[in-house]
Amino acid sequence: MKDSAGRDLRCPPRILERVIRLRKLHGFTQKQVAERLGISQQAYSQYERGLRAIHIDIFVSLALLYGTTVDYILGLTNLVSRSVNP
């Protein structure tokens, strides 16, 4: 899957691994996550398999669902939990 400039739009495997790991850590099925995101199970499965580009809105929704940050999902930090500032 490429954009008009020929750049690959698929997520790197390390990002997909984190998405899958977070889902399993929280005990969700693909169907349950898809329902919470308001998408089909098939679409969500395609995200996890790298067959469909993940839109930033989905990353934000996943981070909120799992209590983490988009930075963690993207591999920019290894801090899993969001810190809550008083």
Backbone torsions as a table, in degrees:
resi	resn	phi	psi	omega
1	MET	NA	120.4	-176.0
2	LYS	-130.7	154.7	175.9
3	ASP	-87.1	-175.7	-176.1
4	SER	-64.9	-20.9	178.6
5	ALA	-92.7	2.8	178.4
6	GLY	86.1	8.6	179.0
7	ARG	-80.5	141.5	179.0
8	ASP	-70.9	128.6	-178.4
9	LEU	-97.3	-4.8	-179.1
10	ARG	-72.4	150.3	177.3
11	CYS	-74.2	144.0	173.6
12	PRO	-61.8	148.9	-178.6
13	PRO	-53.6	-35.6	-178.0
14	ARG	-64.2	-32.6	177.3
15	ILE	-70.8	-44.8	179.2
16	LEU	-61.8	-39.0	178.3
17	GLU	-61.3	-39.7	179.1
18	ARG	-68.6	-40.0	178.7
19	VAL	-61.2	-45.6	179.8
20	ILE	-66.3	-44.8	-179.1
21	ARG	-60.1	-43.4	179.2
22	LEU	-63.3	-42.3	179.4
23	ARG	-60.5	-47.6	-178.5
24	LYS	-67.3	-38.9	178.8
25	LEU	-58.7	-36.3	-179.6
26	HIS	-89.8	0.9	174.9
27	GLY	73.7	25.4	179.9
28	PHE	-95.5	148.7	168.3
29	THR	-88.1	166.2	175.5
30	GLN	-59.6	-39.8	-179.1
31	LYS	-62.2	-42.8	179.9
32	GLN	-63.6	-42.6	178.7
33	VAL	-65.6	-44.1	179.7
34	ALA	-57.7	-43.5	179.2
35	GLU	-61.9	-41.5	180.0
36	ARG	-67.7	-28.6	178.9
37	LEU	-86.9	-12.6	-178.7
38	GLY	76.2	31.4	178.3
39	ILE	-127.9	171.7	178.9
40	SER	-77.2	156.6	176.7
41	GLN	-62.6	-35.8	179.3
42	GLN	-62.5	-44.4	179.1
43	ALA	-62.9	-43.4	-179.8
44	TYR	-64.5	-41.1	177.7
45	SER	-59.8	-39.1	178.2
46	GLN	-65.6	-34.3	174.3
47	TYR	-60.7	-51.5	-176.1
48	GLU	-64.3	-30.0	179.9
49	ARG	-88.6	-1.7	178.6
50	GLY	76.6	20.2	-179.2
51	LEU	-92.7	-9.6	-178.8
52	ARG	-139.3	136.0	177.7
53	ALA	-66.8	138.2	179.3
54	ILE	-92.5	118.7	179.8
55	HIS	-72.1	150.7	-178.2
56	ILE	-55.8	-34.7	178.7
57	ASP	-60.6	-35.5	178.6
58	ILE	-69.4	-41.9	177.1
59	PHE	-59.3	-43.0	179.4
60	VAL	-62.8	-45.4	179.6
61	SER	-62.8	-40.2	177.9
62	LEU	-64.5	-43.0	179.4
63	ALA	-60.7	-43.6	178.3
64	LEU	-65.1	-42.9	179.8
65	LEU	-59.8	-41.7	-174.6
66	TYR	-95.8	1.2	179.1
67	GLY	66.1	36.3	179.6
68	THR	-128.5	-164.1	180.0
69	THR	-119.3	158.3	173.7
70	VAL	-62.2	-35.5	177.5
71	ASP	-56.5	-42.0	178.9
72	TYR	-64.8	-48.0	-178.3
73	ILE	-59.0	-39.3	-178.7
74	LEU	-79.8	-4.9	178.3
75	GLY	82.9	17.3	179.7
76	LEU	-83.7	-15.6	176.1
77	THR	-147.6	158.2	175.8
78	ASN	-104.2	6.5	176.6
79	LEU	-80.5	111.9	-174.4
80	VAL	-73.1	-44.3	-174.0
81	SER	-88.8	144.7	171.9
82	ARG	-71.4	138.3	173.4
83	SER	-88.5	139.3	-179.4
84	VAL	-104.4	121.2	179.0
85	ASN	-93.0	133.1	179.6
86	PRO	-66.5	NA	NA
